[in-house]
Amino acid sequence: MMRKLTAAKSTIDRVKKQRGFVLYKGPSMLDQSPIIVIATMSTSNIKTGDMVQTWILKEDINPVEASKIGADSSICGNCVHRHNTGGACYVNIGQAPNQVWKSYKRGLYPVFNKDKHYSYFIGRKIRLGAYGDPAAVPFEIMESIANLCLGHTGYTHQIKHKGFDNRYLNLCMVSADTPRQAIKYQAMGAKTFRVALPDDRLFDNEIECLADSKGLQCIDCGLCDGKKQNIAIAVHGSRSNRFKSNLIAVGG
């Protein structure tokens, strides 16, 4: 005997696809000022490929304004490349960082809940610090989200900062601006990512960034996870003419 079809169809809960999440809201590990960490799920960054991007921002100050007045030390620490010091940072703060901050202020990003939102990260690779330094964030926050993902990249300029958590040496590349810095930081247990002038040479224990030498995207490379390889890359970006390695304290 045949049964009747159900007249009223059950409603399937449709979860709104999220564009990003608040991973952290709290004090900076560099100066205790309020910061946020936002993970965004999509990117147009050709170099990295389709990696989850994390943005480390002042919570209470627009990133453009923070850069102008030097308040970005909460999220960039003592990095010599900050714009307000005349540095060569390649990030256009008025574009993606500014837009992410404005979206946060509009309440567009829910607070990350691992039980509810883990599927957004499983099988993905993540970039720790599309803007801002991962070392400004409690290590456990960055480690947990990196472990949730398939792989990660990350870079820190804070190895000399008094607030630096040495556990980041196993999670991020340490940025070096001179050959001597690279040697010093490697002796401290770091894998280094060295920005070099066009006529600089590679050390025997370094390879050139595969994005430059092979055209490989970060999502397919994965060497910049703080554990595998020392990397060097020719200075790049619209402010690259400001990079003068001979003006950087080579022993620092």
N, C-alpha and C positions, 0 to 999 in steps of 0.2 A: 504494500500500500504506500503510495507516494505522500510525502508531507508537504505542507504549504511553505512557500518562501516567507521569510520574515518580512513583514511590510515596512517596519521602521528600521532603517539601517543604524547600526551603532555608530557613534561619533568617534573618530580616531583623533586623539590629542595630537595636534601639530605644534611641535616646539619651534618657536621662532629661532631661525638661524642667527647666531650671535656673531657680530663682527670683531668682538674682542672681549677681554676680561681684565678686571683689576686683580693682579696677582699679589700686590702688597700696597699697603697704605700705612705709613709710620715714619719713625725717625731715620734719617740718613746715618749710616755707619761712619760717615766721614766727618759730619759736624752736628748731628742730632736734629737738624732742621727737617720739617715735614716733606716727604717725597712720596711718589706713587710709582708703581711699576705696572704698565699696561702691556698685555700681549694682544697683538692684532693678527687675525687669521689669514689675511691675504696681502700680497705685495706686488708691486710692479717693478721691483728691483731686479734688473737683469743679471747683475753679478751674482747675487745670492741664489736666485731662483726662488721657487715657491716655498720659502721657509716661514714658519711663524716668526714674527718680529717682536722683540720686547723693547719698550720705551721707558727709560728711567727719567722722571721729570720732577721738578719742583711741584708740590701739590698746590701751593698757594700763590704762585707767581707764574704768569705766562712765560714760556721758555724764551721768547724773544727778549722780553724785558729782563728776565733773569740773567741772560747772557750780557746784556748791556750794562747792568749794574754790578756784575761780578757775583751775583747770588748763585750762579751755576756751580760754584765750588761744592755745593751740597751733592751734586750728581756727577760732576766731572773732577772733583778733587783738585789736585795740584797739576793737572795736565797742562803742559806748556803750549798746547795747540788751541786753547780756548780763544774764541774770537775777541773777547775783551782785552786780552793780552797781546793782540796782534798776531795770534797764532794761525796755523795752517789747517785747522780742522775742516774736513771736506763736507761736513753735514750742513745742509741748508736749513737752518733752524726755523725759518719762517714758513717752511713747507710742511713736511710730514710731522715733525715734533709738535709744531703749533696746532695742526689740525687734530692730532690725537689728544692734546691737552684740552682743546675746546670741546671735543666730543665727550671727554670725561666729565667736564663741567656741565654738559647737557644731560648727563646721566645715561649715556648710551652703552656703557660697559658695566655689566653686572659683576659682582664680586665672585671670583673663581671659587667653585665648590667642586672638589675632586670627584665626589660621588656622582654629581650631576653632569659635569662638564669634561670628564677625562677623555671622552671620545673625540673631542676636538683636537687633542694632542697626540693620541695614540697613532703610531705609524708616520708621524710628521717629524721633520727636523726643525730645530729652533735656533734662532740667532739671539744670543744674550747680549743686549745692548746695541740695538740699532742706533740709539742715541742715549748717552749717559753711560756711566761706568758700572758694570755689575758689582764691583766691590763696594758701591754705596748701599747695597742691599744686603740684608742678613743672608749669610751663606746658605742656610738651610732652605730659604725660599728659592734661590736660583738652582741649588742642587736638586731639589725635589721636582721642579718643572723640567729640568734637563733629563732627569732619570725617567720621567714619564714619556719623554719623546724618544724617537728612534736614534737621534743623534743631535749634536749641537756644535755651534761655534761661539767663541767669546773672547774678548780682549780686555785687558785692564792696564791702566797707566799708574796704578796706585801702589806699586810694590814698595815705594819709599814713604808712603803716607803712614802716620802713626796709628791710624785706624784700620790699616790693612789686615785682613784675615788671611793668614798664610795658607789656609785650605784652598783658597782660590788658585793656588799654583797647580792644583790638579784638575781644575775646571776651565781655566782660561789661559790663553796666551798672554804673556807679559809683553807689552809694547816697549820696544827699544828704538831710540832715535839716533844712536851712534853705534859704530862697531864695538867701542869699548863698553858701552852700556850692555850690549847683547852678551858679551863675554862675562861681565859681572853678574848679570841676572841668571845666566845659565849655570854659573857656579853656585847660585843660591837654590838651584833645583827647578828653575823655570824653563819652559819652552818659550822661545821668544818669537815675536813677530816684529821684524825690524824694517822701518821705513828708511829707504836708502836714496841717495842722490843717483841720477842716471849713470854716472861714471863710477859708482862704487862697485866693488867686487864681492862675490859670495864667499863666505867661509866654507871650509870643507864639510862642516856639519849643518849647513843650510841648503835649502832649495828655494828657487824662485817661486813666488805665488803662482799656482797652476792656472789661475784665472788669467794672468798675464802671459805666461809661457805656453799654455795649452788651450786657452779659451774655455776652461772647465768652470762650471758654476760651483759655488760653495756647497750647494745641496748635494752635488755629486762627488765632491772632493772629500770634505770632512776631516782634513788634517788639522784644522785649527781648533782642536778640542782641549788644548792644554797638556796633552800627553804624548802625541805622536812625533812631531817634527818641528825643527826650527825653520822659520819661513822668513824670507826677505821680499820686499816689494818696492818698486820704484815709486817715489812720491807722486801722488795723483790728486785730482780734484781742482776746483776752480781757484782755490787759494794756495795751490802748490808752490807758487813763487815765493810765498812767505816762509817756506821751510828752509831753514839755514842750519844744517847740522853743526857747522862750526861755531854757532852761537849758543849751542846747548852745552850744559856742563857735562863734559864727556865722562867724567868719573861718577856722575850721579846716577 
